[in-house]
Amino acid sequence: TCALPISEMSILSIGGHMHDFGSSMFTYWQPPEGDVMAIYDVPDWHPNYRYEPPVSQYNLGEVLVEEGQLVDVECNWYNASTQTLGYPEEMCTIFGVATPLEEGFFCDGGTVL
């Protein structure tokens, strides 16, 4: 979960990245006046999505995120082995395109860097 660091941005596309153990991935956002909605919804993650993930696309203003609003990412994995999964064997990240952005930002464990 991260609070976005800019005053307002319109998300135009969003995608995800996990490795071979991923089973599902979701990104949630709650508009100021409305219910929480999944803006990235992949209930059946496949290992081949590692390099070519599904990407959700939106029209300008359709997903308008204001400063301080939260974006939550949920990743789920299936590990049938006895090995503990960790980075770099497995990971969970999202990427996207938004406007206006003069530079990118990175969120790690709730902290925007």
FENJO-V386537 format. One record per residue. N is the residue number from 1. RES is the residue in three letters. PSI is psi in degrees with one decimal (999 if undefined). OMEGA is omega in radians with two decimals (none if undefined). D_LAST is the distance of its C-alpha to the last C-alpha in Angstrom with 1 decimal. Layout:
n->N res->RES psi->PSI omega->OMEGA d_last->D_LAST
n->N res->RES psi->PSI omega->OMEGA d_last->D_LAST
//
This chain:
n->1 res->THR psi->131.4 omega->3.08 d_last->13.3
n->2 res->CYS psi->141.4 omega->2.96 d_last->10.5
n->3 res->ALA psi->127.7 omega->-3.04 d_last->11.4
n->4 res->LEU psi->140.8 omega->-2.95 d_last->10.7
n->5 res->PRO psi->6.0 omega->-3.12 d_last->9.5
n->6 res->ILE psi->163.1 omega->-3.01 d_last->12.5
n->7 res->SER psi->-35.0 omega->3.13 d_last->16.1
n->8 res->GLU psi->137.3 omega->3.05 d_last->17.5
n->9 res->MET psi->148.6 omega->3.09 d_last->17.2
n->10 res->SER psi->116.2 omega->3.11 d_last->19.8
n->11 res->ILE psi->126.4 omega->-3.13 d_last->18.8
n->12 res->LEU psi->-32.3 omega->3.06 d_last->21.3
n->13 res->SER psi->154.1 omega->3.14 d_last->20.7
n->14 res->ILE psi->137.8 omega->3.13 d_last->18.9
n->15 res->GLY psi->174.1 omega->-3.10 d_last->19.6
n->16 res->GLY psi->168.1 omega->3.11 d_last->18.9
n->17 res->HIS psi->122.8 omega->2.97 d_last->19.1
n->18 res->MET psi->174.2 omega->-3.14 d_last->20.8
n->19 res->HIS psi->-145.6 omega->-2.95 d_last->23.5
n->20 res->ASP psi->-18.7 omega->-3.08 d_last->27.2
n->21 res->PHE psi->-3.6 omega->-3.12 d_last->27.1
n->22 res->GLY psi->140.1 omega->3.09 d_last->25.3
n->23 res->SER psi->-30.7 omega->3.08 d_last->27.6
n->24 res->SER psi->156.2 omega->-3.13 d_last->25.8
n->25 res->MET psi->135.4 omega->-3.14 d_last->22.5
n->26 res->PHE psi->147.6 omega->2.99 d_last->21.8
n->27 res->THR psi->126.9 omega->-3.07 d_last->19.2
n->28 res->TYR psi->147.6 omega->3.09 d_last->20.2
n->29 res->TRP psi->142.8 omega->3.08 d_last->19.8
n->30 res->GLN psi->112.8 omega->3.08 d_last->22.1
n->31 res->PRO psi->158.4 omega->-3.09 d_last->23.4
n->32 res->PRO psi->-37.3 omega->3.14 d_last->24.3
n->33 res->GLU psi->84.3 omega->-3.14 d_last->27.9
n->34 res->GLY psi->176.6 omega->-3.12 d_last->28.3
n->35 res->ASP psi->157.7 omega->3.06 d_last->27.9
n->36 res->VAL psi->136.0 omega->3.11 d_last->24.9
n->37 res->MET psi->147.7 omega->3.06 d_last->25.1
n->38 res->ALA psi->117.9 omega->3.10 d_last->23.9
n->39 res->ILE psi->-8.2 omega->2.98 d_last->22.3
n->40 res->TYR psi->118.5 omega->-2.95 d_last->22.1
n->41 res->ASP psi->100.2 omega->3.13 d_last->25.1
n->42 res->VAL psi->85.9 omega->-3.07 d_last->26.2
n->43 res->PRO psi->-18.3 omega->3.14 d_last->28.6
n->44 res->ASP psi->83.8 omega->3.13 d_last->30.1
n->45 res->TRP psi->136.1 omega->3.11 d_last->27.6
n->46 res->HIS psi->145.2 omega->-3.12 d_last->29.5
n->47 res->PRO psi->-31.3 omega->-3.14 d_last->28.7
n->48 res->ASN psi->-11.3 omega->3.05 d_last->29.4
n->49 res->TYR psi->-12.6 omega->3.13 d_last->26.4
n->50 res->ARG psi->-41.6 omega->-3.09 d_last->24.2
n->51 res->TYR psi->-18.8 omega->3.12 d_last->24.9
n->52 res->GLU psi->73.5 omega->-3.09 d_last->26.0
n->53 res->PRO psi->156.4 omega->2.98 d_last->24.4
n->54 res->PRO psi->148.3 omega->3.12 d_last->25.6
n->55 res->VAL psi->129.7 omega->3.06 d_last->23.7
n->56 res->SER psi->135.3 omega->-3.13 d_last->24.2
n->57 res->GLN psi->144.7 omega->-3.09 d_last->24.8
n->58 res->TYR psi->153.2 omega->3.05 d_last->25.1
n->59 res->ASN psi->155.5 omega->3.10 d_last->26.9
n->60 res->LEU psi->125.2 omega->3.12 d_last->25.4
n->61 res->GLY psi->-9.8 omega->-3.11 d_last->25.0
n->62 res->GLU psi->-40.3 omega->3.05 d_last->25.7
n->63 res->VAL psi->85.9 omega->-3.07 d_last->22.3
n->64 res->LEU psi->105.6 omega->-3.06 d_last->21.2
n->65 res->VAL psi->129.0 omega->-3.11 d_last->18.1
n->66 res->GLU psi->158.3 omega->-3.12 d_last->17.8
n->67 res->GLU psi->133.7 omega->3.10 d_last->15.1
n->68 res->GLY psi->-14.8 omega->3.08 d_last->14.6
n->69 res->GLN psi->149.3 omega->-3.07 d_last->16.3
n->70 res->LEU psi->142.4 omega->2.98 d_last->15.3
n->71 res->VAL psi->123.7 omega->-3.11 d_last->15.1
n->72 res->ASP psi->134.8 omega->3.09 d_last->16.3
n->73 res->VAL psi->131.5 omega->3.11 d_last->16.6
n->74 res->GLU psi->121.9 omega->3.08 d_last->19.7
n->75 res->CYS psi->141.8 omega->3.11 d_last->20.8
n->76 res->ASN psi->145.8 omega->-3.11 d_last->24.2
n->77 res->TRP psi->157.7 omega->2.99 d_last->25.9
n->78 res->TYR psi->116.3 omega->-3.11 d_last->29.5
n->79 res->ASN psi->101.6 omega->3.14 d_last->30.2
n->80 res->ALA psi->-6.0 omega->-3.13 d_last->34.0
n->81 res->SER psi->174.7 omega->3.05 d_last->33.8
n->82 res->THR psi->-3.5 omega->-3.13 d_last->33.9
n->83 res->GLN psi->136.3 omega->3.02 d_last->30.9
n->84 res->THR psi->128.6 omega->3.13 d_last->27.6
n->85 res->LEU psi->145.5 omega->3.08 d_last->24.9
n->86 res->GLY psi->175.3 omega->3.11 d_last->21.6
n->87 res->TYR psi->135.9 omega->0.20 d_last->19.2
n->88 res->PRO psi->2.6 omega->3.13 d_last->20.2
n->89 res->GLU psi->-35.8 omega->3.14 d_last->23.4
n->90 res->GLU psi->154.4 omega->-3.14 d_last->21.5
n->91 res->MET psi->172.7 omega->3.10 d_last->18.1
n->92 res->CYS psi->119.5 omega->3.11 d_last->16.8
n->93 res->THR psi->153.2 omega->3.02 d_last->14.4
n->94 res->ILE psi->159.6 omega->3.08 d_last->14.8
n->95 res->PHE psi->160.5 omega->3.14 d_last->14.5
n->96 res->GLY psi->175.9 omega->3.07 d_last->15.9
n->97 res->VAL psi->132.8 omega->3.14 d_last->17.1
n->98 res->ALA psi->160.0 omega->3.10 d_last->17.0
n->99 res->THR psi->145.7 omega->-0.14 d_last->18.5
n->100 res->PRO psi->134.4 omega->3.01 d_last->18.0
n->101 res->LEU psi->124.5 omega->3.09 d_last->14.7
n->102 res->GLU psi->-21.6 omega->3.05 d_last->14.7
n->103 res->GLU psi->158.1 omega->-3.14 d_last->11.6
n->104 res->GLY psi->167.1 omega->3.02 d_last->9.6
n->105 res->PHE psi->162.3 omega->-3.04 d_last->6.2
n->106 res->PHE psi->132.7 omega->3.10 d_last->5.1
n->107 res->CYS psi->128.3 omega->3.13 d_last->5.9
n->108 res->ASP psi->110.3 omega->3.10 d_last->7.3
n->109 res->GLY psi->34.3 omega->3.10 d_last->10.3
n->110 res->GLY psi->-5.1 omega->3.14 d_last->9.6
n->111 res->THR psi->126.3 omega->3.10 d_last->6.3
n->112 res->VAL psi->127.8 omega->-3.14 d_last->3.8
n->113 res->LEU psi->999 omega->none d_last->0.0
//
